[in-house]
Every structure is written in C-alpha cells, then in structure tokens.
C-alpha cells in the first residue's frame, strides 16, 4: 500500500487542467467526438480535470475549438 500512497501524492504534485465543453461535436468529424469522450466530456457545460501531460495536450489540440481550458 505505501507505493499506492506515494503514487497518489505524486499525482497531486502535477499540474492539472480543467476542461469545459463549450460547443457540441455535432457537425464535426467523428474522431473529434471520440476525443471528447476520451477526455471525459460529452455534454455542453460539463467540466473535467485532467493531468497536464503531452498526451492530454495533444487531445486538447485536436478539439480546441470545442473546449475551454483553464490551468488549476
């Protein structure tokens, strides 16, 4: 269990991003809708916190016109 606690503490030290969906994925390519789902979004106004890393940044870049990003 100590390893799990250490991993959780390391998770808190990392920067986070709050993503809010501001526009529907209707009318855009299906892979962009899938990217929103992978980020944990799906309805306008819904927010989710994600770890700030290269993978998440790449997904955000793909749907930057559909989401609002805040650093927390």
Backbone torsions as a table, in degrees:
resi	resn	phi	psi	omega
1	UNK	NA	-29.6	180.0
2	UNK	-59.6	-31.9	179.7
3	UNK	-66.5	-37.0	179.2
4	UNK	-67.0	-39.2	178.4
5	UNK	-66.6	-38.4	179.0
6	UNK	-65.8	-40.2	178.7
7	UNK	-66.0	-38.2	179.1
8	UNK	-67.1	-39.2	177.9
9	UNK	-66.1	-38.7	178.2
10	UNK	-66.4	-33.8	178.7
11	UNK	-63.5	-38.2	-178.8
12	UNK	-69.3	-28.4	-178.6
13	UNK	-73.4	-23.7	-178.2
14	UNK	-74.6	152.9	176.6
15	UNK	-72.9	151.5	179.8
16	UNK	-124.1	159.3	176.8
17	UNK	-123.9	138.0	173.1
18	UNK	-103.1	119.5	-178.9
19	UNK	-105.6	132.3	177.1
20	UNK	-126.5	128.1	177.9
21	UNK	-78.4	125.9	-177.4
22	UNK	-114.7	-7.8	-177.9
23	UNK	-146.2	147.6	-179.2
24	UNK	-72.8	153.7	177.6
25	UNK	-87.3	-2.8	178.7
26	UNK	-64.7	132.1	179.8
27	UNK	92.6	-3.2	177.1
28	UNK	-110.4	171.9	-177.8
29	UNK	-62.4	149.2	-176.3
30	UNK	-65.4	-28.5	178.7
31	UNK	-68.5	-26.1	176.2
32	UNK	-72.5	-37.4	174.8
33	UNK	-63.8	-39.7	178.5
34	UNK	-66.0	-36.1	177.8
35	UNK	-65.9	-41.5	176.1
36	UNK	-59.3	-44.3	178.9
37	UNK	-62.0	-40.5	-179.9
38	UNK	-66.0	-29.7	176.9
39	UNK	-79.0	-11.2	179.6
40	UNK	96.8	14.7	-179.5
41	UNK	-108.3	169.0	178.7
42	UNK	179.3	-17.3	178.2
43	UNK	-130.0	147.3	178.9
44	UNK	-62.9	135.0	179.5
45	UNK	91.3	-11.7	179.4
46	UNK	-76.5	139.2	179.8
47	UNK	-120.8	151.6	177.7
48	UNK	-148.0	146.8	176.7
49	UNK	-99.3	132.4	179.9
50	UNK	-128.6	151.4	175.0
51	UNK	-69.9	141.1	-179.9
52	UNK	-84.7	99.9	175.4
53	UNK	-142.4	175.9	-174.3
54	UNK	-63.9	-37.2	-179.2
55	UNK	-63.9	-48.5	-179.8
56	UNK	-66.5	-39.0	177.9
57	UNK	-61.1	-38.9	177.7
58	UNK	-65.2	-39.3	177.6
59	UNK	-66.7	-39.6	178.1
60	UNK	-63.7	-40.7	179.7
61	UNK	-59.8	-36.0	-178.8
62	UNK	-67.4	-32.4	-177.0
63	UNK	-120.4	30.5	-175.0
64	UNK	-60.7	-24.0	179.9
65	UNK	-82.2	-6.4	-178.2
66	UNK	-111.4	-10.6	-174.6
67	UNK	-129.4	159.5	171.6
68	UNK	-113.8	136.7	-174.9
69	UNK	-118.9	132.2	175.2
70	UNK	-129.0	139.8	174.7
71	UNK	-86.0	135.3	177.4
72	UNK	-129.3	NA	NA
